[in-house]
Amino acid sequence: MSITPKRSQVVFQKLERDLVKLSSKPRAANVHRFRTGTRRLQILLGDLSPKLERSQKKLLKLLGRIRKRAGKVRDLDVQLAALRSLKIPQEPRRKTQLVSRLIGLRAQQEKKLRKAADEDTVREIRKRLKRALKNFKPEASRDPLAVARGMLQAIEHGDAPVTEALLHQYRILSKRARYAAEFADESKEAEQFIAGIKGVQDALGDWHDWLTLTQTAIKHLGEVHESSLVAELRNVTGAKFRHGVAVLSQMRSKPAPEHPAQTHARGPARSPRPAASAA
């Protein structure tokens, strides 16, 4: 089933608005919305469309440069939120120092983000977004739910031991699959699929946020024997890792549901072609 014109149109228009907001006020919410918007566009053009045109590649490349800078700001935003939520009596001074350090790093990255999203670049991207929307043919798109299920094959049928590297890979896969499935028409099947994959995405994303914070803390405060704050962060990250493994293992143990298109009289749905990571 192809994507409805309205559903694809919203992605282009919302991303343009989020780009303008990001360039003028790179607050945490604006940074996050811009990054998710670029990922959705990447899925729409790179995974759900039959072919990625040259002009579309240029658009995604321009957006990718800004998203990379926005990602560094976003990482610091989630680290600050996680650190502020951590309630421990030990080393209050070191926690305050680390918060101040993260705020300083964010200011540096925000400056680089503003430079990347300058007036000329934003103007060019907006023109390209309008042109891409005009030329996009939603009726030729692939079935979003079938593509999303294809993305999850590595998760559903994998049996390799779960390491941090593998958990990170599945975090990216679950994110891409969710964004692809959200283009599907409203149905109970789509709703259940999105709810299930969102649970995995949330658990793995939470683990990754705390892992990143722990790595930053080690860099600035030293290892466990040098800081009880780092020791506590390692404990929290370890618990988040175990929870992520449990959620992922539960999903991998479930039999893959058969998609209606696979039993349709017209034959099986096409397998989705590989696309660039939406990290």
N, C-alpha and C positions, 0 to 999 in steps of 0.2 A: 504494500500500500504506500503510495507516494505522500509527500508532505503537502498540507493545505497551503495555499498562497499566503493567507493571513499569518500562519505560524512562522513561516520563514521571513516574512516582511518585518515582523516584530524584532527579530534578532538584529537585522541591519539597523533599524531605526533606534533601538534601545542602545546599541553599542555606540552609535554616533553621539547620543546624548551623554552616555557615560564617559566617552573620550573628552568631551568638552568640560564636563565637571572635573575630571581628573586633572586636566591641564590647568584649571583655575584654582581648584582646591583639592589637593591630593590627601584628603582625610582617609582614615582607615576604611570607612564604608565605600567611598568612591573608588579607592584602589581595588578593593575586593570585587566590586561590581564590574569594573573594567576588565579585570583578569578573567572572571567567569564568562563575560560577554565575548571576549576574544576566543576562549576555548569553544564556546558554542558555535561561533562562526567557523572555526577551524574544522569542527566535526561536520557542520553543514556542507562546507565546500570540499573538504578533503576526504570524508568518509561516505557521506550520503549522496553526493553528486557523482554522476557517471564519469566526469573528467574534470581535472583541475586546470583551468585555463591559465595562460601566461599572466594576464592582468590580475587574476585572482591570487596567483602565487606572489606577485609583487605586493598586493594588498596585505596578505598574511605576513609577508616579510617585514613590512613597515610596522604592522601591529606587533609583531613578535619582538622587535627591538624595544618598544615601549613596555611590552608585557614583561620582558626580562628585568628591566629596571623596576617596574612596579612589583615584581615578585620579591625583590630584595627588601623593598619597603614592607610588603605584606608579611614576610618572614619575621621581621622585627616587631610588627604589630602583634602577631600571635604570640611571640615570645614574651612581650611585655604583658599581655593579657594573662598568660599562663603564670608568669612569675608573680604578678600582683595577686593572683588567686591562691598562691601557696602560703599557708598560714603555719609558720614554724617560729618558735621562740629563739632558736639558736641564730647567732650571727646576724642580728638585725642590721648592723652597719654594713656588712658585706652585701646583703640583699639590696639595701639602698644604693650602694655603690654600683651594683650590677644594673639596677633600674636606670640610674643616671647614665651609665655607659650605653645601654641600649637606646635611650632617648637621643644621646649624642650621635650614635651610629645611624639612627633613623633620619635625623636632620641631614646628615651627609648624603644618605641615599635619596632622600626627597629632593635635594638640590640637583642630583644627577638625573632624577626622573623628570624634573621640570625642564631641564636642558634637553632631554630626549624628546619630550612632548612640547616642543616649541611651536610658535604660531604657524610657521610655514609648514611644518610636518603635519600638524593637526588639520590644516586647510587641505593639504594634498590627500590625506586619508579620508576626510569627509567627502571629497569629490569622488574618490575611488569607491567608497561605500555606496554612494548614490548610483554610480555606474554599475556596480556589481549587483545591486538590488534590481535595477532595471533589466539586466541581462540574465538574471537567475531564472531558471525554469523548474519550479517545484514539482511539476507533473512528471519530470524525468528522474526524480530522485529515487533512491533505494528505499526499501521498507525499513524504517528506523528501528523497529523492535527486532527484526531479523539481524540487522547489523549489530545492534547492541548485544544480542545473544552470541553472535560470532566473536565479539571482542572478549567475552567471558569464558570462552572455551578453555583457555589456559588455566583459568581458576577452577572451573568446574571439574576438569578432568586431570588436574595436576596431582602428582603424588610425591614430589620432591620435598625434602625436609624444609620447613619454613625458617629462613634466615632473615636478617634485617634487609639484605639486598632484595630478597624475594618479596618480602612484605612491602617494600617500597615500590617494586614493579607492580604488584597487585593493587596498590593504592592508586597508581596512575590508570591502570586498566579499569578499575571500578568507576573512577571519575569519568573517563571517556564513555563508558557504557551507559552511565546514567544520563549524560548529556545527549547521547544519541537517542535513548529511549524517550526522552522528554519531547522529542519531535513527533512521536507517534500520536495518533488520534486517541482521545480519551476512551478508555475501556477498562474493565476489571483486570484483564490480563496485564495491560500496561501499568496500571496502578500497583498491582502486586509486585511486578518486576522492579519498578522504581523504588518501592518501599524496601524491598529486600536488599537491593544493591546500595541504597543510601545507608543502611545499617552498617554494611561493610566499609563504605567510604568514610563514614563518621568515625568509626573505631580506628581505622588505619590513619586517618588524618590527625586524630587526637594523639596517637602514639608519635607520629612524625613531628608534631609541634613540640612535644616535650623532649624528644630526642634532640631536636635542633637547639632548644634552650639549654639542655645539658651540655652539649658540645660547646656552645658559646660560653657557658659558665666555666667549664674546664679551661678554656683558652684564657680567660681573664682572672680566674681565681685559683687555678691549679687543680690537681687531682683530689680524690676522695680523702686521702690522708692529710691534705692541706686545708680542707674546708668541709665542715659539716653540712653546709648548704649544698655543696656539690654531691655529697653522699645522699642527702635527701632527694635531690633531683634524680639521681641514678635509681633510687628505690622507686620513685613514682614512674619513671620511664620504663623500668623493668615490669611493673604492674601493667602499664599501658600496652607493652609489647605482648605480654601473656594474654591479655584480653583480646588484642587484635588477632593473635594466632587462633584463639578459641572461636572467634566470630568467623574468621576465614575458613577454619577447618570444618565448621558446621555447614558453611555454604558448599564447600568442596565435596562433602559427604552426601549431599542431596543429589538425587538423579536429575540430570538435565531435562527440563520440561520440553516436550515436543512442541515446536511452533506449528500453528495451523498450516502455514505455507508449505511445510515439508510434506504434508499429506494431501495437499490440494491436487486435483486432477491435472493441473497444468504443470506439475513437476516441482522440484525443490527450488527454494529461493537461492539466489546467487550468494556466494560467500563474499564478505566485505573485503575490499582490497586494503593492503597495509597503508597506514597514514602516519604522518609525523606525530611524535608524542605531544600530548596536550598538557604536559606538566606545568 
